[in-house]
Structures are given as C-alpha cells and as structure tokens.
C-alpha cells in the first residue's frame, strides 16, 4: 500500500499546481478594458496671473495646454482682451475692448494665424475700419469710416517721378512721395505675392522726410521690365494703408 500512496500523492500535487496555473492563465486571456486613460500631463483649470494683488490675466488650461478662453484685464478689473485657444492655438475671433466694455477691435484667427477681415470700431459702436489678412499677410483690401458712418473715399496719391541718366552714367532714378507731402510713409521695393504683402520678399527704399529714392543701375544682363513699389502710409485714423504701384522701365538691363 505504501508503494501505491506515493505516486498518488505526487499526482495530486501536480493537479493542484496545474489548477493554480490555469487560474492565472484565465486572467491573462480575459478581455482588457478598451477605454484609454490619458494621464494628466499638466495643470487643468483657470490660472490667474497677478501684478501685486491685481489680476491682469486669466488663462484656461487642459493638461498644461491652453484650451478655451484667455482674458486680460484693465487695472480696475474690466476685460481688456479675449482670445480663444484650441489645443494651444488661437482660433475664432480675438477681441479688444474699450474700458467701458464696448468692442474696439475684432481679429479672426485660424490655426494661430490672422486670417480674414479685421474690424475696428468707434466707441459709439460704428465700424471704423476693415483690413483683410490671408494666412497672416495683409492684402490691399482696406476701408476706413468716419465716426458718423461714412466711407473714406479719397486718400493722398502716390507720386512717382523719374530721371533717365542711362546714356550718361547708366542709372535710372525714381523718386517717390505723397501728394500731400506727408512724412508718415515708408517705401519698399517688391511686388505682391499671390495678392498679399509679404514683408520678407521686399526691400527697404531709402526714405528721407517722406521722400523715397530708388536708383537703378545698368547691369549688363536682361532684367525685369518693371519695378514694383509698395507704400505703407499711416492714415489719420491710425492704420497702415498699403498702396502698390507698378513702374514700367524704359531699359531691360537695369536693376
């Protein structure tokens, strides 16, 4: 009987171990929860920024990223600006307010870049100006209105004068100015890029007391048949009006 007892005991032990192993295997084979939990990687909520004991800005965060409204305040606590953030990028319309709470300016954003028609307002609520942007660049669309709602129809003209000294010293001089002799103007050489004003693709023209001077010289190789000029004109309403002018050249080898 003793000889038979030992194998039976061993078999019982092996069955017990196998049973324990099987329970563990069942746990591994069970379906897991398919809900993904994203860990909190930063602050979530509204964070206030102070200057002394005065709140100057409130920013809404989600997991450390700007998400939702951002407000800045005047010193008396009234709202000065509002921006809307989506996953850290400015979207929708950013708004600036007068101290009495009336809107001063509304600027459209797409993917953190100004894109669309920016509008400015007087304190009486009337439209003051409309400026167009395309993916962060200004276009020539520009309108200003008087406080009583009338569209400003006339602006000083861009005056171009030339002096052809090609035969004597190989130069062609272009002088730029405003018809009202105002000095609140900057001139740049370059053309519009797909209808927009790209400041990285223009060069500054020397300007003294509101007069720009551009001297083209004989190059010995074929050049463009024109030169583009863009004027940034500060208006009486505080905006930069853009004026583009194409100036045809009488020689094809000056630059």
Secondary structure, 3 states (H helix, E strand, C coil): CHHHHHHHHHHHHHHHHHHHHHHHHHHHHCCCCCCCCCCCCCCCEEEEEEECCEEEEEEEEECCEEEEEEEEECCCCCEEEEEEEECCEEEEEEEEECCCCCEEEEEEEECCEECEEEEEECCCCCEEEEEEEECCEEEEEEEEECCCCCECCCCCCEEEEEEEEHHHHCEEEEEEEECCCCCCEEEEECCCECCEECHHHCEECEEECCEEEEEEEECCCCCCCEEEEEEEEECCCCCEEEEEEEEECCCCCEC
